[in-house]
């Protein structure tokens, strides 16, 4: 009876959408080399998934797929299964930025800072 209840909750935790997001949503940064267990705990702490253990079990059922590092954005409730496949496929959050022909690196640095991508000093040091 207990095993059936645990299996039912595991299915519910994986299949049913979860998450309450306010404003811009939730950004989750998955570090390089993170295990599926640490990623599951991070996602649960940030309120993206319902249960870290159920997510980890689902990830272990797909051993050929690894969770890709990067910054992910969640702005509407999705199931843990959809979160797993988003991370496994590497669907990272991307913001477009266009450099127009003829711009100097100082103009580019100012536009990057205005768009909150990186500070002017950091860009100029890297350039």
C-alpha positions in Angstrom: 0.0 0.0 0.0 2.8 2.4 0.9 4.8 1.5 -2.2 1.7 2.2 -4.4 1.2 5.6 -2.7 4.8 6.5 -3.2 4.7 5.5 -6.9 1.5 7.5 -7.3 3.0 10.6 -5.8 6.2 10.1 -7.9 4.0 10.0 -11.0 2.1 13.1 -9.9 5.3 15.0 -9.1 6.7 14.3 -12.6 3.6 14.7 -14.7 1.7 17.6 -13.2 2.8 21.2 -13.8 4.2 23.0 -10.8 5.4 26.5 -10.0 4.1 29.9 -9.1 6.1 32.7 -10.7 5.8 36.4 -10.1 6.9 39.1 -12.4 9.8 38.0 -14.6 9.7 34.3 -13.6 12.6 32.3 -12.2 16.1 32.1 -13.5 18.1 29.0 -12.6 21.8 28.8 -13.2 22.9 25.1 -13.6 26.7 25.0 -13.0 29.1 22.9 -15.1 29.7 19.4 -13.7 26.6 19.5 -11.4 25.1 16.1 -10.7 21.4 15.4 -11.3 20.9 15.3 -7.6 22.3 18.8 -7.0 20.4 20.1 -10.0 17.2 18.6 -8.7 17.7 20.2 -5.2 18.4 23.5 -6.9 15.3 23.3 -9.0 13.2 22.3 -6.0 14.6 25.2 -3.9 13.8 27.7 -6.6 10.2 26.4 -6.9 10.5 25.0 -10.4 9.8 21.4 -9.6 7.6 19.7 -7.0 9.9 17.0 -5.7 13.7 16.6 -6.1 13.7 12.8 -5.5 11.1 12.2 -8.2 13.1 14.4 -10.6 16.3 12.5 -9.9 14.6 9.2 -10.4 13.2 10.4 -13.7 16.7 11.6 -14.7 18.2 8.2 -13.8 15.6 6.5 -16.1 17.3 8.4 -18.9 21.1 7.7 -18.3 22.1 8.6 -21.9 20.8 12.2 -21.4 22.9 14.5 -19.3 21.7 17.9 -17.9 23.4 20.7 -19.7 24.9 23.6 -17.8 23.6 27.1 -18.4 21.1 29.7 -17.4 17.4 28.6 -17.7 14.3 30.7 -17.4 10.9 29.5 -16.2 8.0 31.8 -16.3 5.0 29.5 -16.4 4.2 26.2 -14.6 5.6 23.2 -16.3 5.9 19.5 -15.4 9.1 18.1 -14.0 9.4 16.0 -17.1 9.3 19.1 -19.3 12.0 20.7 -17.1 14.2 17.6 -17.4 13.9 17.7 -21.2 14.6 21.4 -21.4 17.8 20.9 -19.4 18.8 17.7 -21.2 18.4 19.5 -24.6 20.2 22.6 -23.4 17.4 25.1 -24.1 19.2 27.9 -22.3 17.8 31.4 -21.9 19.1 33.6 -24.6 18.7 37.4 -25.1 19.5 38.8 -28.5 22.0 41.6 -28.8 23.0 43.2 -32.1 26.3 45.0 -32.8 25.8 47.5 -35.7 28.5 47.9 -38.2 30.9 50.7 -37.4 30.4 50.7 -33.6 33.4 51.2 -31.5 34.1 48.8 -28.6 33.3 51.7 -26.2 29.8 52.1 -27.8 29.3 48.4 -27.6 30.3 48.3 -24.0 27.9 51.1 -23.1 25.0 49.3 -24.9 25.8 46.1 -23.1 25.7 47.8 -19.8 22.4 49.6 -20.7 20.9 46.2 -21.6 22.2 44.8 -18.3 24.3 42.1 -20.0 27.7 43.0 -18.5 29.3 46.0 -17.0 31.3 48.4 -19.2 34.5 47.7 -17.3 34.1 43.9 -17.5 33.5 44.1 -21.3 36.4 46.4 -21.9 38.8 44.2 -19.8 37.7 41.1 -21.8 38.0 42.9 -25.1 
